[in-house]
Amino acid sequence: MDDNNKKDSNQNNKKYNRSGLAALIITTVSIFLALVWIRSEITESTKKEITYSEFVKMIDNKEVKSVEFSGTTIIIVPKKQSSKTYEMQYYTGYIRDDRLLEMLDQAGVSYKSKMENKDNAILEFFMVNILPFFLIFGLMYFLMRPMFKGGGMMGVGKSNAKVYVENETGVTFLDVAGQEEAKESLRELVDFLHNPTKYAQIGAKLPKGALLVGPPGTGKTLLAKALAGEAKVPFFSMSGSDFVELYVGVGASRVRDLFQQAQQKAPCIIFIDEVDAIGKSRDGHYGGNDEREQTLNQLLSEMDGFDTSKGLVVLAATNRPEVLDKALLRPGRFDRRVIVDKPDLKGRVDILRVHAKDVMMDETVNLNEIALATSGAVGSDLANMINEAAIMAVKDGRKFVKQTDLLEAVEVVVAGKEKKDRILGKEEKRIVAYHEVGHALVTALQKGSEPVQKITIVPRTMGALGYVLQVPEEEKYLNSKKEMDIQITTFMAGRAAEEIVFQSITTGASNDIEQATKIARAMVTQYGMSEEFGMIGLETVQNRYLDGRAVLNCSDATATKVDTEVMRILKEAYQKAKTLLEENREILENIAEQLIEKETITGKEFMKIFRELKGIPEPEETKAEAEQAEEKPADAEQTDQEQAEEKPVEAEQAEVKPVDSKSVDGE
């Protein structure tokens, strides 16, 4: 059966190539004849036939510049030219006239006779007629070469999908972590492909398609390849933009050819990445395009037409499901919508283990701490962090990655590298220090806020002159109104500290204002946390998996009231932050001076200073840790470090301790 399919495919390709070659020759001849006609028209416009008597009259009037005798023709160049772009010439037949040369001499006309050379004539004929034809043919073939390779009418409508035979993708579900629910949905498709009879006995049908939906970097394409690797069937991979080209109807032709190839190799999997390129809604809201709509119509028709009993499954991936056509999403085409969302804490730990399995890790590595420090990160972000940590270890001349490397890698990905060449002035350094300590101090003064992990005034490449990292004790999926009020107050604290200490304000709070406004607006328009409006939805989030931009769904008058309510929330939070800092001015000054001196303070150091100045006794756990650190001699620490370098362990064996971090500020 496969041999017959290959034979048919080869015959079709030969037929396509013959038709393409014929079209190429016809096109070349047409262009060549058009050029010959244009050349003849130009020649006719620059040469004019006159009578011999008119020629003699021109000589008598001294209007002739030069004369050339060419066989039985006399070519005359007049002195006066009507155009500056080309030289006008006249010609007349040669008549034996003994007085002609004497007349030309008397009129001062230069004359010559053209010597005919048969070799030159042949060369001229070749250069003028033959060579241009082959040059045009070669140029057209070069331009149409990609079409010949593809097949179809000069290859335009031939599908150019990548085909991975059997399990050549080299990826299985073991290589995908943090997406257990998505893998479970796809495992059923694998079982369908391997054991179709047990489902047919009960009357179940193989789902025609599954749509993978989620933010960028979460592993949608990786999941599709893993499905092909697990099923061990041919895997056709193509991007949505590959269907659309310059020529109208190309996309529809490529869709037909793709499904034809897939049915010949069934059971198999078709994967269309970024399907929104051809699957946008046809209601005109997102802009119409006849070529794209033809391609979509053909895709809808093909998905309705193929027989699921052959084991053909269509997978598609997108991060813009809201723009897809409703007909594409209905059951019978894409029967399943598989959400590939950002991983939770456990998912991030699993992803880190997958990416760290080939990296030499020190026994001090705690992947759970890193997972908590990267709330909101996707798989590609975590892979990048592991790689950055490995690069840092190599730069330091070590063979193993330490926990400090991983924590630094998190900061590099979030805020960029440290700008060691940027030296802040003395006054600017003080302003940044008070600004950051303002954030940290208000955090410590508010009950229920996230603890501080680090305060630094070392500039970073992504524009932050300093920042504060906070660490929630556990990952949360809900935020209360009180917690959001605390967050806004914390954002306002940097600007409040500047105003209290320096009686002026700077541009350093721009990011704080942006984040605080975003939270306050969401409280009013989305979460129903405003006394003014109550429980009413005034905004709708569009592009949820991309930028998460919100669009107002209210009148202009209501929008004005929304702005007023947001301003009220921000003003109250700013006043609260200012009051807290004024009541604890001494602590603010003390910690800021130490930050200016050290440039970086850990969360433990910050809380120790804060408790001492507030007169709060240290917790028992903190005391026990401090006593153990004092009892441990320096040489013991060195021995432990040497043992750690000698005994690396894999990341999945690391101890689990929950800590998380979130960037609070980024001036």
N, C-alpha and C positions, 0 to 999 in steps of 0.2 A: 504493500500500500504506500509506504513512504517513497519507494523508488518511482512509482507512478506519479506521485505528487511532485517529486523533484523533476521528472521528465516534463510534466506539464508546465512547471515553473520555468524550466529552461526554454521550452518552446515559446512561452509567453514573452520571456525576456528577449529572445531572438526576434520575435515579431515586433516588439516594442522598439528594438534597436534599428530594425529595417525601416520602420515608419519614421523614426527619429532622423535617420540618415537621409531619407528622401526629403523630409521637411527641411533639413539643413541645406541640402543642395538647392532646393527650390528657393529658399531664402537668400542663399548666396548669389544665385543667378539673377534674382530680382534686384538685389542691391547693385550688382555689377552693371546690369542693363540700365538701371536708373542713373548710375554714375556716367556711363557712356553717353546717355541722352543729355545729361547736364553739360558734359564736356562739349558735345556737338553744338548745343545751344550757345554756349559761351563762344565757341569758335565762329559760329555764324554771326554772332553779334559784334565780333571784332574784325570781320572780313566782309568786304562788299565788292561785288563784281561791277566793273564799269566797261564802257566801250573803248576801243583803241583810240578813237578820235578824242574822247574825253581825256585820255591819258596824255595825248600830244598837247591838248589845250592846257593841261596842268603844267606840263614842262614849259610851255611858252610863258605862262603866268608865274613861273618860278615858285610853284606850290609844292614841288616834290623834294623830299629830303634824301631818299635813297631808293635804289631799285635793285631787285634780285631776279636773275633769270634762272628759273627752275623748270627745265624741260620745255614744254610748250606753254608755260605760264610765266607771266611777268607779275611779280609782287611789288606793289608800290607803297612806300611809307610817306604820308604827307607831312609837311612841316607843322601845320596847325593840327593839334589834337583836341578832340572834344571832351576827353576824360583824362584825369590824372592817374586813374587806377590801372588802366590797360592801354596798349598802343593800338590805335586804329590802323588797319591796312586795307588797300584796294588791290584787286587783281584783274588782269585781262589776258586774253589769248595772244600768243606771240605771232606777229606778222612780219615777214621778211621786209625790212626797211633799212636801206643802206644809210639813210640820213639819221637814224635813231641815235647812234653813239655820238655823232657830231653834235646833235641837239643836246644830249645829256652833258657833254663836256662844256658847251657854251653856257648851259644853265647852272653849272657847278654842282651837278648831282653825282653822288658816288654810286657806283654800280658794281655788281659782282655776279658771277655765275656759280650756282650750286653744283658741286661735284657729287654725282651719284655713286654710292658705294654699296654694293649688294650685301656685304657683311654688316655694315651699319644699318641697312634697311631691315635685315633680319633681327638684329639686336633691338632696333627701335620698336619693331612689331612685338617682340617678346616683352619689352619693358612697358609698352603702352597697353597691351591687351592681355597677355598671358599672366604676367607677374601679379598685377592687381587682383585678378580673379582668385589666385591661390592665397594671396594675403588676406583677402576678405574671408575665404573659406576657413583658413586657419584661425582667424580672429573669432569667427562665429563658433567654431568648434570649441575653442578655449572657453568662451563664455557659457556654452551649453554643456560643457563636460560634466558638471555635477548632475545635470538632468539625465545624461546618458547612463551614469552610474546607478541612478535610482530606478530606472525602468519607466514604464508608462509612456505617455505621450512625451517623448524625449525625457522620460524619467521623472516628470514633475509630480505625478500622482502616486509614486511608489512610496510605501512606508519606509522610514529610516529608523525604525525602532531597534534598540540594542536587544539582542537575544542572548540570554544566559541559559545554556542547555544544562538540564538536570540540576545538580546543586553547585554550579560553578560560581554562584554568588559568594560562596565561602562564608556565609552568615547564617546562623541559626538563632533560635529563641534564647539560647544561653548567652549570646552576645548582646541581648537587649535586656536592660534592667530598668526598674522603676515604673514599668507600664504593665503590671500584672493583669489588670482588667482587659486592656487592649489585646494582650497575648492570648488570654482565655477566649476572647471572641474569635480570634483568627485561628486558634487551634482546632475549633470545630470545622472550619473550612478545610484544614489539612485532613481531618478525619473523613470528611465528605469525599475528598479526592482519592483517598486511599481505600475507603470501604463504602462505595456508593450503594451496594446491594442492601446493606442492613438498614439504610435510610429509605430505600425504595420499597422495601417490604412493608414498612409501616405507612408509606404514602408521603414521606417527606421529600421535598425537592431541594436541590442544591441552590443556595442563594446566588443570584446572578452577580451581585457586586457588593462591595463594602467601601464606604467613604471614610477615609482617615482625616480627622479634623483636629487641629490644635495649633498652638503658637509655633513660630519658627524655632528649630533646634531641638524639638522634643523627640525626634526619632521616627517620623512618619515614613520616610523613605527606607530607613533601616529596618523597620517592621515589615515593609513589603518585601524586601530582599530576604529577611529571615523567614517569611512565610514560604517563599520560593525554595529556600534552602531546606526547610523542614519537609515540604511536600515532594521535593526532588522531581519537579516537573519543569518544562521549559518556561522561561520567564521573559516576557516581552516588556521592556522598559522604555517609556517615551514621555517627553515633557509636553504639556499642553501647547506651548508655543511652537513646537515642531510641526504641528499640523497646518499652521497658517504661513503662507508665503505670498509673494507678489501677485501670482496669477490667481484669478477668481476660479473657484471650484477645486483648487488643489487640496484644501483641507478635507473636503468630503471624500475625494478620491483616496486620500491617504487613510482615512478611517475605514473605508471599504477594504482596502488592501491589507490593513493591519488585522482586521477580523477574519479575512480570508486566510491569511497565513496562520493565524492562531487556531482556526478550526481544523486546518490540516495537521497541526501538531498537538491537538487536544489529547489528553487533558493538559491544560497549561494555564498560566496566569498572565493577564494583561495589566500592566501598571501604568497609569497616566498621572504623572506628577504635575502639580500646579494646574489642576483641571479648570480652575476659574478663568484661565486664559481663553478657553473656548466655551465654557459653560455658563457665562454670565446671563442674567435674566433677559428675556426678549421683550420686556415691557417698556423699554426705552428709557427707563429711569437712569440706567448706568451708561447710556449712549448706544446707538445702534450701529451695526456693522454687518453688511450683507454676507460677506465672506465668512465671518465668524458664525453667523446664524445658520448658514448652510452647513458648516461643519458640525454645529450642535445638532441640527436636525438629523444629519446622517448618523451621528453617534446615538441619538435616541432611537432611530430606526434599527440600527445594528444591535443595540442592547435588547430590543424587543424581539429581534428575529432569530438569535442564535439559540441552539438547543442545549439546555443545561445538563441533559443526560450525558453529553459528551465530556463533561468535566471542565468547562470553560468558566473562569472566574475573572471578573473585572475589578481591579482595585484602583482607587483614585485618592489623591491627597490634596488638601487645600488648607490654607489658614484664613480664607475668606468665605465661609459657608453662607453668609447672609446675602451674597451677590449671586449665588447659583440659581439657575432656573428651576422653578418648582417641578416641572416635568422630569427633570433629571434626578430629583431627590425622591420621587415617589417610589413606594414598594413595587417590585417588578423590574426595577433598574438598579438602583442602589438600595438593596433591602436592609442594609445595616449601616448605621453611623457609629463609627468607633472613635471615641474621644481620646486623643493622645495629649493629655494636659500636662502642665508643669508637675513634676514629681513632688510627693510629700517627703517628710523627713526620712522615713524608711526607704523610700524610693531613691532619694539622693545618696543615702549610705550604700545601697546596692549598686548604683551607677558608679560611685567612687571606687568601689571594690573591683568592678569590671575594668575600669580604666587603669587601676593601680596594680593589677595582677602581674603585669610585665615590668613594673618599676620597682627597683630595690628600695625597700622601706626600712627605716630605723624602727626599733621596738617602741620608741616613744610616740609613734604616730597614732593618733586617735581620730579615725575617720568620722565618728559620730559628732565630734566637736566641729569638724570642718563642715559637715552636712548642716548642722544648726547655724553655722556662720554664713550659710549661703542660701537663706530662705528666698524662694522665688527664682532660683537659678534653674536652667534647663540642662539637658544632657551635654550639649555642646559646650556650655559654660564650664561645667565640671571637668570635662575632658581637657579643656584649655588650662584650667587651674592645676591639674595634675602635671601637665606638661611644663607649665611655668615653674612649678616647684622643682621638677627634675633638672631643668636648666639652671636654676639658682644653685642647686647642690653641685653641679659640675663646675660652675663659676667659682665656688668656694673651695674646689679641689677635693670634694668628698665623693665617696662612692655610693652613699645612701642618702635618701631624702628624710629630713627631720620634720617634726611638727611645726617648727618655726618657719621652715620653707613653705609649707602648705598655707599657714596663716598669712605669710607675706604674699603668696600667690593670690590669695583671695583679695587682698587689698590692691594688688596690681591690676587684677581684672576689674574690680569695682571702681577704684579711684585713679589707677595709673601708677607708674613708677615714681619714686621719689626724685624731685628735681634738685639734685645736689648743687647745681650751678646757680640756682636762684637764691640769692641772699637777700632776705628782707631787711629793710632799714630798722633802726632801733624802735622808732615810733610805730611803724607798721607791725612789727613783731609783737609789741605790747597790745595793740588793738586786737590782733588775731587771737592772742592768748586770752585776753579778757572775754572775747566773744565766745571762744570754745568752752572756757570754764563756766561762762554763763549758762550754756546749754547743759553741761554736766551737773552743775549745782542745782538747777531747777529740777532736773531729773531726780536727784537724790532727795530733794525736799518734798517731792510729791509722792504720796502713798499710792502704790499700784503701778508705778512707772517701771520701765525696763531698766535693769541695772547697767551701769557703764562698764565697758570692757577696756576701752582705750581712749586717751585724749592725746592729740598730736597737733603740732603747728609746723610740721615739715611739709612743704608744698609738694603737690603731686602733679603729674603731667596732664591730667584731665581737668585742670583748672582749680582744684581745691587748694587753698592756702593752709587749710587745717580742717580737721573733722573730729567727730566723736562717734565711736562705735558703741552701740547698746546691745545688750544680750538678754533676750527673754528667757525665762527659765524653762519654757516649753513652747512648742509650736502651736499657734492658735489659728482657728479657721473663722472665728467670729470676733468682732470688736464691739465693745459696749460704748455707749455715748460718753461715759466717764473717761474711758481709755482714749477716745479720740480727742476729747477736750485736753487731756494731759499731753498728747502728742502736739497739738497746736500750741499750747503754752510753752512746751519745750522748744519748738521752732522759733517762737517769738523771743526767747530768752537771750539769744545772741545779740540782737539789736538793742534789747533793753539794757544789757550790760554795757554796751558802747555808750549809750546815752547817759547812764548813771555815772560812769567813771570819767568819760572824756567830754561830756556835755555837747557831743556832736555825733552824727551818724555817718556811716560809710556805705559803699556799694556791696560790702561783704555779705549782706543778708539777702541777696537776690534769690538764691536757691531756697533759703528758708521761707521766704514770702511765697514763692511759687508752690512749695509743698504744702504749706499751711492753708493757702487759699484753695488748693485742690481738695483737701480734706474737708474744709468748712463748706465748700460748695456741694460736695457729695452728701454731706449731712443734711443740707437743706433740700436738695433737689431729688436725691435718690433714696436716702435712708429714712425719710420722714422724722428727722430728729430736731425739727424746728418748731418752736411754739407759734410762730407766725403762720405757718402753712399746714402743720400737722402731717398726717399720713397721705401725701399725694405725690405722685411721680411726675416731676417736671422735666426730667432729662431721660434720654434713651442712649444707651451705650452702643456705638457702632464700631465695627472692626474690633470686636472683643479680643480676638487673638493677635491683633497687631498693635495699633497704638492705643486702643481703648478709649478713643475720643467720644465725648458725650455731646449730644445735640439737644438743645432746649426744645420742649414741646409745650410752649405756653405763649401767651400774648406778650407784647412789648411792655405793657403796664405791669404784668406779673414779673417779667424779667427784671424790671427796675426794682421791684420790691425784693426780689431774690438778691440782687446786688447789695441792697441796703441791709438785709439780714446777714449776709456773709460778712459785710464790714463790721456789723455789730459784734459778731462772734470773734472776729480777729482783734477788735479793739479791747474787748473784755479779756481775752487771753493775754494780750500784750500788757495790759494794766496789772493782771495777776502776776505775770512773770516779773514785772518791774517791782512790784511790792515784795515778792519773795526775795529778790536780790538786794533790795534796800535794807530789809530786815537782817540780812546775812552778809553785809558789806565786808566785814572783817575776814570772813572765810573766803569770799571771792578774791580779795586782795592777796591773801596768803597763798592760796592754791595757784593763782595766776603767776605770782612771782616764781614759784617753784617750776611751773610749766615753762616760763621764759628761760629759766636756767637749764632745765633738762631737755626741753623740746618735746619729749614724749613721756606720758605718765600712764601706767597701767591702771586698770579699774580697781585692783586691790590697793595700790598705793593711794589712789584718789579717795577711796572709802576710808582708809586708815586715817588720813589727814582730816577728813570730814568728821569722823567720829571723835577724834581727839579735840578738835576745836568746838564741837557741839557738846562734848562731855558725855557721849554715848558709849557705854561699854561695848567692847568687841564681842561678837558671838563666840560661843564655845568652840565651834568648828574652826574658826579663824585662829583662835589662840592655840589650839592643838597643832595646826599646820605651822604656825610661827615657831613653836617650841621644837618641833621636829627639824625644822630648817636650821635652828641655832645649834642643836645637838649634833647635827651631821657635820663632820669635819670637811675641810676643803679638799683633802686628798681623796676622801671617799666619793665626793662629787666627781672628781677627775676619773676615779676608777670606774664609776657607773657610766660616765660618758664613753670611756674606752670600750667597756663591755657592750654599750649600745652600738658602737661603730663596728664591733666584731660580730655581733649577733643581730643581723637584720631579720625582720619577719615580714611576711606578706601583709598587705593592708587589711585583709579580711580577719586577721587574728588580733587586730588592735582592740584595746579596751574601749568600752562604750561609756562616755560621760556627756550628758546633754549640755551644750552651750550654744547660743546663737548670736548672730551679730547683724546689725542693720545700720547703714550709714544714716546719721542724723543730719549732718551738715556738710556742705561742700562749697565753700566760698570760692 
